Amino acid sequence: MSMNGANRDLLILHETDNVAVTLRRFAKGETAIPDGASAEQVLPSGHKVALAELDKGDAIRKFGQVIGYATQAVKLGEHVHVHNAAFGAHDQAYEIGIDYQPFQRDPVDRQRTFMGYRRADGSAGTRNYIALLATVNCSATVVRRIADAVNHSGMLDEFPNVDGVIALAHGTGCGMDIGGEGYQTLQRVLWGHATHPNVAASVFIGLGCEVMQVARMKQMFGSSGQERFHGMTIQDSGGTRKTIEQGIETVRALLPQANAVKREPIPVSELLVGLQCGGSDGYSGITANPALGHASDLLVRMGGTTILSETPEIYGAEHLLTRRAVAPEVGEKLIDRIKWWENYTAINGGEMDNNPSPGNKRGGLTTILEKSLGAVAKGGTAPLSGVYKFAEPITSPGFVYMDSPGYDPCSVTGQIASGATMIVFTTGRGSVSGYKPSPCIKLATNNEMYQRMAEDMDINCGDIIDGVSIEAKGAEILEKIIAVASGQRTLSEELGFGGAEFVPWQIGAVM
């Protein structure tokens, strides 16, 4: 990266780029580049200006990659955005494994630990919840009523090692094809949360007549997690009031066992961290995302696992991942997911470039190619060691990919079901969500938003523009990850987020 001019008004990210990023707001009529066109309208911070004259059809380059094409002639210094640039052909030369370089593990004497919860199945948690899971929307109100009754009754005061009771309610569970992709996906989500390392015990509550039957789920997944698994239905329990009463008593009986577990030193290599971004802006791919990518590399070198997701938001940059794949079958799995998404959007009357969102565009992102190149930076430089379906259990350590929509609550729901015990979330516009049972660290991409929303942002990465190195910020993020894994509460936890953001991916026809 290089600054253009003594006043640091512009940032040039790569020597082959023909656009620069504005580092401040330019007023109407002001000139961003000497001898260039003056701004016809206000030019916001984080947007792009042309470093050269562009003809219609010319490729626009940022990060040293094509992010779109000029839809009309563009003058030197002119604002480059949706009014004169658009999505187009992109690099699909996947060249699986050509950039693969093995990552060296840190020596044993440099291994770090965090203070976590060791479960009976050997997994390691960062939080200690009791989870109430609705198998169907028909029982959603009941699980919420039980959780509210316990959390607000003072019952938990006697059990300081329990972080709370969470209600995981959703809008599906019936009217679906038994054995179809949507059914299988919801099964993985529910079981993944019920047996999650951050959950001491789980209670499934159904209506009784729904498609998503608890007995089928137990048969599907076998005995794994049975010591923490409980279930009931409203119909068998005698109705709403009796089910709520029975649910409260079930939780009361589970609390002493849940409280008995205590934090102990656990190797950092056992952390699984979901990498997310939402409400992105023109700074995301410059500050917070690459800083998180460096933290990801540090964690992978320690033997930990980091999970990149949001397939529609890596579209156009997937070749940067396939080229790092540890084996041909890993790269092919990612390509298969891309093809699945191209078909999925087509049969639903959409397209992969119906992204970025309106907020992304206001923040300076013009095409999905530009957004994806910045999003992939969250994955650092480590080899891609595995590719998984949504909510599929992660079994390979290192940097991995889990397929998901770009919709943040849905994507994180899948990552947690896959085993993520922490989430780190970058945002430029200001996302405020949290994701129980896993704590969520928020990284601000720019100084202005961080100052405006400091009560929601755990770390400011905007100071990278002011001279803080990517490496230093990545090290700061890693220390925060370890602290939060050891029990330090994030700001989204302090604000009470995490109960409403459980959003299983609903695939297929609702019948």
C-alpha positions, 0 to 999 in steps of 0.5 A: 500500500502507498499513500498519494501526497503529503496529506495522505488523502488517497491510498493506492493498494497495488502498483497495477491499480487504476483506482485509488481509495479516498481517505477523507471526504471530498467536497463537491467541486474539490479535486482529489488528484492534481490535474484531475476532474473535480468532484461533481458531487460529494466524494465520501471517504472509502470510495474510489477515484480513477488514477487514469483515463478509462474508456468504456469496457476497460477493466477496473483494477484494485488490490491488483485484481479486476473488480469490474468494468467501466460502463462509460468513459471515466476521467482522471480523478473522477469518482468510480462507482455504480454509476460508471462501473459494473460487474463482469468477467472474472478470473476462474483459472482455479489452478488448484494448489499452485500457491500451496505452501505448508504452514510451519507449526509453532514450537512446543515451547511457544504454545499458548493456552486459554482458560476453557471448559473441557467436556466429557467428549474431549471437546473444549468450550469457551462458554457454559450455557444450557440450550433449549432448542425448538425442533419446529416453529410451533414450539418456539414460543415455549422455549423462549418462555422457559428461558425467560422464566429461568434467566429472570427468576434469580435461579442462576444466582446459585450457579456462577459457572453457568453463563445462562439459558439460551432459547434457540428458536427458528421458523422452520422444522415442518412442511419439508421433505424428509431426507431432503437437503433442507431437512438434512441441513436443519438436522445438522444445525440443531444437533451441532448446537445441542452438542456444542462445546459451549453447551453443558446440556441441551433440551429439545422441545417439539410440538410432537407431530412435526417433520423434524422428530427428535427420535429420528435425529437421535437415530441419525447422529447416534450416541454422540452427546447423549450425556447432554441431550434431553427432549420433550414435546408439547403434545405429550407433556399436556399442553403449553403451560405444563410443558413450560413448567416441565421445562423449567424443572428440567433446567433446574435439575441440569444446573448443578451438573452444568455448574460443576465444570470449571475453567482450566488451561487448554491449548489454543490449538483447540480453538475453532474461530469463525471469520465473518464480515457484515455491513462492509465498506471500502475500508474492510478489505484494507484494514480489519479484514487483512488484520483478521487474516493475520490473526488467523495465520497466527492461530493456524500456526499454533494448531488452531482452526479458523473458518471462512464462509459466505460463499456469495461473498467470496464469488470472484475471489474463490481462485485465491482459495483454490490455489492454496488448497492442500489437495486437489479434492479440497479445491474441487469441493470449493468449486463444486459449491460455487457451481451449486450457488450459480445454479441455486441463484439461477433457479430462484431468479437471482444472480451472484452479483445481486450483492453488494447491499445498499449499505455496502455501496454507500460505504464504497463497494461497487461490485461483488468482485471488489467485496469478495477480494476484501472478504477473502483477506479474512482468511490470511495466507494459510493453506486451505485444509478443508471444505465443508457443507453448511453446519457440517462438523469441522474435522480438519485443523487449520484454515478451512471453508464452510459453505453458507449464504452471505446473510450474517446470522445464517452464516454464523449459525452454520459456523457455530453448528460446525463447531466454532467456539468463537466468532470474530466479525469485521464491520464498516457500517456498524453491525451490532449482532451477537451469536450465543452460545459463542462470543462474538468480537467486533472489529471496526474498519474505520475510525469514524464508525468506531468513534460513533459506535464505540459501545458496540465495537471491541477493537478499532482497526481504522488506525491501520490507515494512520500507520499501525501495521497489519501485523501489530493489529493482527497480534492485538486481535489474537490476544483479544481472542485468547482473552475472550476465550478465557471468559472476558465478555465481548461488548455484544455479550454485555449488550445482551445480543445472541438470542435472536440471531439463530437462523438455520438456512432454509433450503428447498420448498416449503410444503 
